Each structure stands twice: as structure tokens, then as C-alpha cells.
Amino acid sequence: MTLAHAQYLFNEGRNVQAYHFLGAHPQLEGTAFRVWAPNAAQVSVVGDFNGWQGGVHVMHSLGRGGVWEALVPEAGPGSLYRFEITNRDSGAVLTKSDPYARGFELRPGSAAYVVAPSQYRWGDAQWLQQRASWDWQHAPLNIYEVHAGSWMRHADGRPYLWRELAERLIPYAVAQGYTHIELLPITEHPLDESWGYQATGYFAPTSRYGSPDDLRAFIDACHAAGLGVLLDWVPGHFPQDDWALARFDGTALYEHEDPRLGLHADWGTHIFNYGRHEVRSFLLSSAHWWLAEFHFDGLRVDAVASMLYLDYSREPGQWLPNRHGGRENLEAIDFLRELNTMVHGEFPGALTIAEESTAWPQVSRPTYVGGLGFSMKWNMGWMNDSLRYFQRDPLFRRWHHDEVTFGQVYAYSENFVLPLSHDEVVHGKGSLSGKMPGDAWQRFANLRLLLAWQAFTPGKKLMFMGGEFGQSREWSEGRELDWELLAEPAHAGVQRLAGDLNRLYRDLPALHSQDFAREGFEWIDCHDSEHSVLSWLRWGRDGSFVVVAVNFTPTPLTGYRLGVPHPGRYVEVLNSDSTHYGGSDLGNGGAIEAALGEWMRRPANLAITLPPLAVVLLRPVTA
């Protein structure tokens, strides 16, 4: 592609690989710098190669498209640089970081550095080939959500680098039975406490954990171990740091001028102007960059609801309606559809997952039927209802039975992921285990029950790190997880259960092959609010099925009769009350016989023992 054609597509909003055109590009003669600053009177490259002096390496305009260019012989890989921009109208002089920079110095520094072309040699061709034909809708998808800087640390508090994480995190995730790791945002960000959600480098992996090639090596090692890797990506807003994107050339270039359109008051951040062609090229190119250059297997798109609604978290008078007088952000909708069409078209098998907290229709339906085009959507309703219910004293759960049954009313309206995410263990919300009611035994039994409730409910799965072993303290980005808790039997039992649940979900088609289909789920009884008991069948596409029965109270039930599809022997595949997991070991002796005789409109029935605060999974024995 010629330079002129690349700029033309960029100005049209159709250059999804603008990173080949803009930014810093080392060459034999030096480094070519290009930046979009349409309202500048002059732009210079400043850096450690010219004493940070403006006017030494002045860029020239490439024409009406607003792009400036300079070849700097003195700059090469590793050189620190910024752009000095003089605004055309005010004459104000700004010093800005490169929006397309591929690397930044370690915080608190914020200068970009020139990155040499990658020399990494990938070894995941077979993985990518298999991914292209992966039937993800009918396959198990179980995501381990990780903040790379606080999963595990050195004794002196330093975070692990990517290659060190590869040696520890990958074997752990594989042993626990996860299919994917999802990284909280690793796009460069100046503030640790933002967890990456206030990004300043949309093409730069954070320097906290090593070089870009170190990240490539980590992802390659994940693929070699059979793990996919998803990136939490943030196109919904950007911070106000004066050295970054905000008012980049002295005007509202990436954001809106009017704060009623361009400012997130809740987060103190700017909203991208999705209607501006060059901004769409910027964001689409960022998504393309991570998938093409780092082989990520998909993007979890943050805060989609804040993008879709012009009145998101705003009072009357604080927002502007669209051209039809409505509250929908029409430009953001178009952008999201373009994003999903691009990802699915250019990266077969790659996923896009929306964090969308409202009832917006068809988030995970194709764009050609009017949907937004995401592969999946987080089921925030399931998460909120489940956690609200589990925090209740079991004595009162009978009065709130609908909180754990209502989800099936809408469960198949989208391709849902069931998240127990980082959002639920921060900002004073405590840990998952800390939310559970009762004494110590009941808290751990409730937590085991919650993990099994997630595993056996239709939908793909996501667990934030630490939840799988009952992290006691609220998560903090400033320290590692409390791994020492695994020396305590109760925490070790939760971890063993989490691993067994993950493997059952992965290995039994009845638990994953119809996660998105009504045909995969059938209530046995959803009406027994008096005992706070639920029971259901999960069906596989191959005709296999399992029986799930849940007792949400600490009162054991014996001789509890369930209707089942046919008589015969049913093996107790999992009992969350097993002593192996820290329970009381009340159960069904490993198996139970179902007798012929209609019950609950089914031809056979069995009398089951339901342990306290526990889930039992039964599987029929076939000849």
C-alpha cells in the first residue's frame, strides 16, 4: 500500500492497519515518524537524540489529511521521543506522546521509545489453524481472569515478567482446567490503580512486565500448552493526562469538544469521538494490532454500555440526544459493528466479548440481522442476582427463590458468559468468600456451592484469580494473591473443587455443548422454594444428560424424590459436600438407582440425599 493510499484510507476511517503508516518506524537511514495533528501550525520530533529541543527535527505536512512526517537519522531503536505541537490558532505549544507508539518507558516516565521490528519467531501456526475452524459455540470456554502484576510476585514485591509468568501461571491454569486466560488491560497506562482501564498507549504493551517480544513469548507458550489468551481492551474512554491523547493538537481531536458528549464524569475520562473517521481508524487499528502482532485469541471489550447510551450515568440536561432525538450513540453503534465485522473477518476463530450491563438487544447476534456482532456478552444479570441471593441468610432464601430461577427466562437471548469477575472483589465489595453468610463452615460451603452453581448453569465461564481458592481479602493490585491460604484445608478444598468443576465442564458435552441453546437445559423442579432446592437436567448435543440438584440451605434432605428421563443406575459424579473439598461427606454412596414410575411428568424417579449447602451431579450409567 502506498503512503498516499494509506493516508486516504486513514482519513476515510477505513485503515484498520494504520500502525503501518503512523508512529515511529526504524529504517536504515534512521527513524521515520508520522503523526496526525490536523490543527497544528508546526510539529517537531523531540527526544534524547536532540536534547528534547523543538525546532531541530521539524516535521513536514503530507497535505490536507493532517498527517506530519519526518525522517530523523539520529533516532533508532530505544530512542526516547515525543512530539512538540504548536497549535495553529492559539500558538500554544504542547508536548505529546505518540498515539501509535509501540513502547513507553517505565512509569513514572511517559515518553515513548522507538521499537525495533520484532524478531520473535512464532511457533503457534497449528494453534491458529485449529482456531480458525473452532466451533466455539459448542465447545467449553472457561476463562481465568488475571491481573498480570498481582497474580504472583517476587519476595521483594516485584511483579513477575512475562517469561516468569509463563513458567508459573501457564502450568497452574492448565492444571486447574481452564481453557483461556484473560489479561486485564496491558495497554500502557501510567497509574497502577487503574488496572489498565485508563490507557495511554493503545499500541504499546506496558513495560511493567518486559518487552513486546516477551509478551509474544508468553502468548506463544500459552498456545503451546493449549490455552487461549484474551485481552481486556478499552475503547470506551481515555484519561485526561495532558501528555497523552487529550486535546492532542490543542483541540478536541480524539474526544468531543462538548463535555455533554465527551466526558465521563464518573471516571474523569474522555469519550472517543466515534463519528470521526480518523478516530475509528485509530481504534480499529489498535484492535487489529493486538490480534495480528501478538496473536491474542480475542478481545473482551470493556464498558460497552457506556458507549451505547448518550445518557449513560447522566442526569437530564447533561447529555445531547442523537439526530433522531434518541439516547442511542449511533456513531458508537456503527463503530462496534465495524469492529466485530473486522475481527471475525480477518481473524477466524477470534472472539469478541462485550461487557454490557443493560438489556440492549442482540449484542451477540450478527450484524447482518441487526445485532452488534459480538461473539458473546457478559451476563451481568446472572452475576448480580446470584451474588445477591448467596449473600442472604439461608433462612430467608425461600422468600427470594426467583433470584436464582429468573435467569432462565432470558438465558438464551444472547450468547452469555457467566462472570465472577474482578469488579465483584474491589472497591469495598470484599472477596467472594467474604460475601458468604454464616459461620466459617457455612461460608466455605456457600462458596463451594457458588462455584458449582456457576459451573452447572448454562453459559461460558469466567473466574477472577483468587476466587478459585477462596481468597479471603479483597483484591489489591499492589500485592500478590494470598497463596499461603492453600496451606489451610478449607481453601485447598475449594481449589480442588474448582479444578474438578472445570474439568467436568470441559469433559462432559452435556455441560457445555448447548450452553447457548434452550434444548440444553430442562428444569426438573424450579418451584420448591419451601426447601430452597432447585433441580434440572443439562443435555448435550449427543443426547447425553446429567442431573443437577442444589440445596441452598444448611439443612440436609434425605429421600428427596426427583423425576428423571429413564430408570437405571446414576453415578454421583460430583458432590460439593465431599470431605475432599472440605465438606461433611453426606451423599449418595457413589451411585443411586432410579426406579420406573412416573414422577414430575417423567417416566422414572430416584430418591436422593441432598447435603447441606451443596450441589450433587448425577450421570446415568449407559450399557
Secondary structure, 3 states (H helix, E strand, C coil): CCHHHHHHHHHHCCCCCHHHCCEEEEECCEEEEEEECCCEEEEEEEECCCCCCCCCEECEECCCCCEEEEEECCCCCCCEEEEEEEECCCCCEEEECCCCCCCECCCCCCCEECCCCCCCCCCCHHHHHHHHCCCHHHCCCEEEEECCCCCCECCCCCECCHHHHHHHHHHHHHHHCCCEEEECCCEECCCHHHCCCCCCEEEEECHHHCCHHHHHHHHHHHHHCCCEEEEEECCCCEECCCCCCCCCCCCCCCECCCHHHHEECCCCEECECCCCHHHHHHHHHHHHHHHHHCCCCEEEECCHHHHHECCCCCCCCCCCCCCCCCCECHHHHHHHHHHHHHHHHHCCCCEEEECCCCCCCCCCCCHHHCCCCCCEEECHHHHHHHHHHHCCCHHHHHHHHHHHCCHHHHCCCCCEEEEECHHHHCCCCCCHHHHCCCCHHHHHHHHHHHHHHHHHCCCEEEEECCHHHCCCCCCCCCCCCCHHHHHCHHHHHHHHHHHHHHHHHHHCHHHHCCCCCHHHEEEEECCCCCCCEEEEEEECCCCCEEEEEEECCCCCEEEEEEEECCCEEEEEEEECCCHHHCCCCCCCCCEEEEEEEEECCEEEEEEEEECCCEEEEEEECCC
